Amino acid sequence: MELMFIGADHEVTGSCHYLRVGDKNILVDYGMEQGADTFENSELPVDAALIDYVFLTHAHIDHSGLLPLLYSRGFRGSIYATAATCDLCSIMLRDCAHIQMQEAEWKNRKAKRSAGAVLTEPVYTMEDADGTIKRLVPCDYEKEVAVCDGVKIRFTDIGHLLGSSSIEVWVTENGVTKKLVFSGDIGNEDQPLIKNPRLTAEADYVIMESTYGDRLHSAERPDYIGELTKILQTTFDRGGNVVIPSFAVGRTQELLYFLRQIKAEGRVKGHDGFPVYVDSPLAVEATGIFQKNEYACFDDEAMALVRQGINPITFPGLKLAITSDESKEINFDNEPKVIISASGMCEAGRIRHHLKHNLWRPECTILFVGYQAVGTLGRAIVEGAGEVKLFGEPIEIRAQITKLVGMSGHADKNGLLRWIEGFHRKPQKVFVVHGEDSVCKLFTECLRAEHGIDAYAPYSGTRFDLIDGGFIYEAEPAAVKKKARGVSDVFARLLASGQRLIAVIRKNEDGANKDLAKFADQINSLCDKWDRN
């Protein structure tokens, strides 16, 4: 039995862990890297076609976003996740594929102007996303699932996002059983809509996140309603718009929850009925999924509204922009308004158009409500950039830039410690991942020195023997290399198809001779067609 660390090691995004149990190859998450990429990630130790299962902690793209790439390279196994995560992935992975295809099209249009430019292929296509979605296996919280001989799992609500979970994994090989717990992203307590994170009783090994392992949220629950009301009142009185770059899934629904209350209580004076635009087809679909899963995932406060017949995330004046024409019309209306749009880090999507129209206006406010990764446009704006470039045009920043302080889906240092101290006995080892380099180191040292926990922060490529309890290989940090040019994306896809073919051949080793002969003839026929010698 072996555990290998692939992604989000001394980095915040791109989560991925590999498990080998007997002859089974398993991934826990396969996320996309977002923002600056500091360290080089190891390749998967086996071809994608040989991965048997994926266990998915939640739907955020930095945990799920490369699953269609895995599919495009030959993966045809099962992806286990909670029912709500499956619902969210069905829209988020398609949306991500759409963005990949749009960006490739834009780059190719630009490349046509340059002689000899290499055309860009999307990271994956809508077909890959659809194929991935068909592999999803919905699971209930708190129910043990027998995946195969020697592997069973259980999902526990971790309070980070609708459907988010920590995953308990029991693995058995040669009569030895070990239990691993993957924390996923541990939620902040007392968030609107969703429940607080639940604790887990015991584990041999724990793999836990450390995003906010070096900071504390406010000791008192922030007055989100009061702060948001002040921002709206001040901005509307100036005649400006409040533009909110927001994650389409999770954060947008929380904002709608607050705005419903602000409107219901008439807190913003002199601007009765102010419009709120949600300009994100993904956010609109996600809001429907939140409502579908309210009984399984909503907290007591939200359910109290539901029982009164009140929808906690809709209200008069809420306008949903679906088409691009509806999106464009928003900025031609001079009435002060709230514009909620994705992406939350301003890296893609319609928010960039709204920033172009509002960043230069001193009467407007750009309100950030979530984590901004290093290297993103959102991080640059929050850190005080005087000018940014959007669609090739420099835009001077004259709008008020502010944050809704404390609004976070991640547990702070105390929340992380509360979760790890919830185990009834100390695990044999705790692996600290999913945090910026300095944060991983600080939180690991805190666990070791102040809490007596055997903690270790692995770099990508580190391998650990789960039976012997020792390292097979301790990786050193590897700086990101410049990507070599010369092999086209299409040729790389062809190579991946070849790897899948080898994997399929191996899986048919025990097939009937007649079937194997037919298979061989089909391969040879294909080779004869394409062999240029």
N, C-alpha and C positions, 0 to 999 in steps of 0.2 A: 504493500500500500504506500502510495507516494502522493505528496502534496507539492505542487509547483506554483510559484507566483509569477504571473504574466504581466498584469497591468494594474495601474493605480498604486504603485509601490513608490513611496516618497513623492507621489503626485496625487492630485485630487480626482482626476477623471480617467476613464478607460478601464474600469474595473474588470478583472478577469483572473480566475484561479483555475488550475487544472488538478483533477484527482484521477489517479489510476488505482483501480480496485480489481485485482485479478486481471482478466482480459478486457475489462470495461474502461473506457475513456470518458471522463465527465468534465464538463466546464461548469463553474459557478459564475454566472454573468459573462457577458462578452460585450463590453461597452466601448463607445467611441470616445476618443480623446478630444477635449474641447479646450480652446485657449492655447497658451504656450506649452510646448512639449519639452520638458527638461531632460528626461532620461530615455534612453533607448529601451524599448520593450523587447523581451525575448519572443521568438516565434513560438507558436504552439508546438509541443514536442511530437505530435502526430499530425497526419494530414486531416483536413476538415472532414473528409469522408469517413474517417475512422472514429470520430467522436460519436459516442452512443447516446449521451443525454446532456442536456443543459438544465441546470437549476437556476431560476431567475429570481433575484430578490425583489426587484420592482421595475417599473416601466420606464424610468428616466433614461434618456438616450446614453448617458455616460455609463449605464449598466446594461442596456439592451441594444444599443445602436448598431453594433457590428454583426448581429445575428443574421441579417440578410446576406452579408458578405460571406459568413460561414456557409450559408445555404448555397450561395453562388459557387462556392468552392467544393461542393459535394456533400455537405452535411444533410442527412435525411433521418436523424434521430428524433427523439421527443424532447420538448421543452416544457418543463414543469414549472408552474407559477400559480399564484392565487387567481381566483376567478376574475377579480377586479383588474389585476395586472394583465391578464389575457385580454380583457375588454379594452384596456388602454393601449396595449401594444398593437391591437388591430388597427387603431387609427394613427398612433405615433410612428410606427415603422413605415407605414405607407406615406405619411407626411415627410419623413426623413428621406425616403426614396425619391419623392417628388422634388425635394430640395436638391439632392444629388444630381438629378437629371437636369434641373433648371440651371444649376451652376455649370455643369458640363456644356450645356447648350450655349450659355453666355460666353464661356471661355473659347469655345470653338468659333463663335461668330467673331470674336476679337482676334483669334489666331489667323483667320482667313486674310487679315490685313497684312500679315507678316509672311514673307517667303520662307518656305521650309519649316514652318511651325508644325509641331506634332499635335494631332487632335487629341482631345481629352475624353476619356470614357468615364461615366459616373462610377462611383465606388460600388454601387449596386443599382439595380433597376426595380421598377414596380413589380415585375414578375418575381424577382427574388424576395421582395417583401411579402407578397401574397403567398409564396411557397413557405416562407418562414411561419406566417400566421397559421397556416394549416397544421404545423407541427406542435402548436401550443396545446398543453394538457391542463385544464383548469382544476385547481385543488381548493378544498376548504381549509380555513384556518383550524389549527389544533387537531387535525386528523392525520394519523400516521399513514403514509403511502408506501407500499412495497413496490419499489421501482424494478428490481430484478433480484436474483439470488445474491445476497451479500450487501445489498444497498436498500435502505429505507430512509424516508425523509419526513419532516413535519414543518409546516409554516406557522410562524407566530407573528401576530400584528406588532410591527415595530414603530408605528405612529409617524412615519415620515411623509407618506403619500398614500392616497387611496390605493389599497391593495398591497402596500409595502410590507415586507416581512424580513425577519431573521429566519434562517433555515437551519434546523437540526438535521444532521446527516449521520446515520449509523452505518459504518462500513465494516465488513467481516471478510477476513482472508486467512486461510490456513488455521481456522478455529479461533482466531484472535479478532475481537471486536473493539473498535474505537469509535468515539463519538466526537464529531466536529460541529461547531456552531459558527456559521457565517452571519455576522451581525447585519449585513446590508448597511443602509444608511439609517442611523438611529435618530428617531424623531425628537423634536423639541416638545416639551410638555406644555399642556394648556393651549394647544393650537386650536383655531376655529375648525369646526366641521368634523375632524377625524379624532380618533381615540388616542390616548397616551400610549407610549411604548410599553409592551409587556416584557417582563423578565423571564429568563430561562434558568432552570434549577441547576443543571449540571452539564459538564462537558470535559472531555480529555484535552481538546485543543480548541482554541477560540481564534477566529480571524475577525478583527474588529476595525471599524473605521475610526479616523481621528481628525476629521475635517476641522472642527473647532476645539481641538485638544489643547490649545494654548490661550483660550479666552473664555470669559464668562458673560452670559447674558445678564440683563438687569435682574437684581434680586427680586424686584416686584414685577408683576405681570405688566408689560407695557400697555399704555392706554392707546391702543391702535385707533379706536374710534375718535378719541379726542384729537390726536395728532393729525389724522387724515382730515378731520373736519377743518382744522386750522389751515392746512395746506389748500384745501378746496376754497375756503372762504377768501383767503388772501389772494389767490390766483384769479378767481372769478371776479373779485372786486377790481383787479387790474385790467380785466378784459381778456385774460389769457386762457390757454388750455392747460390742463394737467395731463401730461403724457406719461404713461407708466409702461416701461418695458417689463414684461411679465412672462414668466414661464406659463405656457398655455395650459399645462396640467398641474393642478394643485394650487399654485399661487393665485392664478386668475380667479378660481372659485372662492378662495379666501377673501379676496378683495370684494367680490360681489356680495359676500356675506356681510362685510363691514358696510358697504355702500347701501345695502338694503336697510340696515338699521339706521344709518345716518338719514336716509330719506324718510323712513317711517317716523322718526322722532323730530323731523323738521329742523335739523341742526344747522344747516347752511341757510343763512338769512339773505333774503333779497334775490335769490336765484332758484325759486321754487321750480321743481320739475326739471332741473338741469339734466341734460342728456348724458348717458354713459354708453360709449361705444366699445364693444368687444370686437376688435378687428383681427380675427384669427379663426379661420374655419376649424382648425384643430381645437382651439379653446371651446368653440361652440359645441363640437361633438363631445369633447371631454366633459363639459358641463352636463350633458345628457347622461353620460356614464356615471357621474357622481350621483345623479338622482336615481339611477337604476340600482345602485349599490348602497343606498342610504341605510337600509336596515342592517346590513352586515358591517358597515364601516363608520357610520356617523357617531359622534359622541353624544352624551346625554343632553347637552345644551341644544344642539342642532335637532335632535329627535324630539325635544319638547316643542319646538316650532312645528315640526312635521305633524305631530299629534293635534296641534291646533288648526291644522289645515293651511299652514303658512309654508310656502316654498322658501327655504332660507337663502337661496342664491338667485332669485329673480325679483323684479320690482317694476313699477311704472317708470318709463323713461329709459329702460334698457333697450339698446338697439344692437342688433347683431349684423355685422358686415360679413357677407359670405363671398360675393364676387369681387373681382378687382375693381370694377366700376363703382361698387358701393364703397370700397375702401378709399378710392380717389376722391369721392364726393365729400368725405368727412372734412377734409382740409379746405374745402370751398365754402363751408358754413362758418360764419363769423361768430356764432353764439358760443360763449364759453362752455367748455365741455370736458369730460374725462375721456381719454382714449387709452384703452388697455390693448396692447398688441405684443405679439411675440416676434423675435425671440427675446428671452429674458436677459441675455448678455449682449444683445444688439448685434449679434454676428450674422444674422440672416433674417429673412422674412420681412413682413410689412412694417415692422417698427422702424426700419431704416428710412423708409419714405416719410414717416411721421417725424422722425428726428430732423430730416432735411427741411421740413416745412416749419418746424417749431424751435429748433435749437438756437436760431439767430434772433428770436423774438424775446426781448427782455421781460415782457409781460407774462410769458409762459413759465411753467415749471416742469422739469423732467424729474420724476419721482422714481427712485430705484427701490425695489422691494425684495431683492434677493442677492445671493452671492454672485460676485463678478470675478470670474477666473482671471488669473494673470494672462496678459496678452490679448484680452478681448477688448472690443470697442467700448463696452460698458465700463470696464475697469479703467480705461483711459479717461473717460468722461468723469467718472466718480473721483479720480485722483487729480482733477483740475486742469485737464488739457484745455488750451485756449482755442484750439481749432482742430477739427477732424475732417477727414475726407470721406464723402459719401457719393457713390456713383461717379467717381472720378472728379468730383467738384469739392474744393475746400469750403467748409462751413464754419464760420466764426461762432463760438459758443457764447451767447449773451443771455440765454434763459437761466433761471435759477435752477441749480442742481441740488437736489436734496435726497435723503434716504429716510425710509420709515424704519427707524432704529429698532433693532431687536426682532424684526420680523424674519424669522428663519425657520426652515424646516429641519434643521440639524440641531441635535443636542449640543450644548456647550460642554466645557470640560467637566463640570459637576454632573451633567446628565450622562456623559460617557462613563464617569466613575461610578455613578449610581447603577448603571446597567451592568458593568463588569463585577461590581461588588454584590450584585444580586445572585450570583452563583453560590450555591450552598457550600461548596468547597472550591478552593482555588484550582483552576485548570492546570494541567501539566505545563502548558506553554500558551502564551497569548501572542499572536502575531499582529502587529500594528500596521495598518495599511490606510490608503485613501486619505492622505493628508499631505500638505506641502512638506518639502524636505525637512525644514527646521521644525515644523509642528510634529511630524512623526518622531523625530529624535527627542524632543522635549517631553511628549506624552509618554513615550516608551520609558524614559528615565524616571518620570513621575511614578509610573506603575511599579518600576523596580525598586526605587529608593524609598518611596513613601507608602507603598501598599504591599510590598513583599511579594509581588507577582513576577514570575519568570516571563518577562516580555522581550520581544525582539522585533525590530522593524526591518523586514527583508527588502532587498532590491530585486528587480525583475530578473528572473532566471534562477533564483534560489530554489533548491529542492530539498524536501524534508521526508525522512522515512517515518511513517506513522506508527509502525510496529516497534522499531528499535528506539524511536524517540530521539534520533540524532540527524544531523544535517548530512545529506548526500553531497550537496554543493552549496557554498555560500557565495552568492554573486557579489561583485563589486559594482559601484555605480558606473554606468556607461553613458556618456553624453550622447545626445542625439546626433546622428551622422546626417550629412546632406544626402538626400535620396539620389541614387545614381540614375542617370538618364540613359536612354538608348533602348530599353525594353518597353514596348508600348503596353498600355493597360489591357488592350485586347489580347495581346500575346500572353500576358500574365494570366488572363482568364482561360486561354486555351491550355496553358500548363496546368492550371487547377483542374480543368476537365480531365486531363490525362491522369492526374493523381486520383481523381474520383474513380476513373476506370480501373486503375490498379486495385483500389479498395474493393470495388464491386467484384472483381475477379477473385480476390482472396476470400470474400464472403461466400463464394460459390464453390469452394474447394470440394465440398462433399456432395455436389450435385450429381445428377444422373449423367452417365457418359454421353448419352444422346443429346442432352441439353447443353452440356459443355462443348461438344463438338459443334453444335449449331452456333453457340456464342462465339467460338473461335473463328468460325467461317465468317460471321458478321464483322468481327474486328478486322480480319484480314482483308475483307472486301473494302472496308472503309480505308484501310491503309493503302491498298492498291489505288484507290481513287485519288489520294492526296500525296502519295510518295512522289517527290519531284525528281528522283534519280531514275 
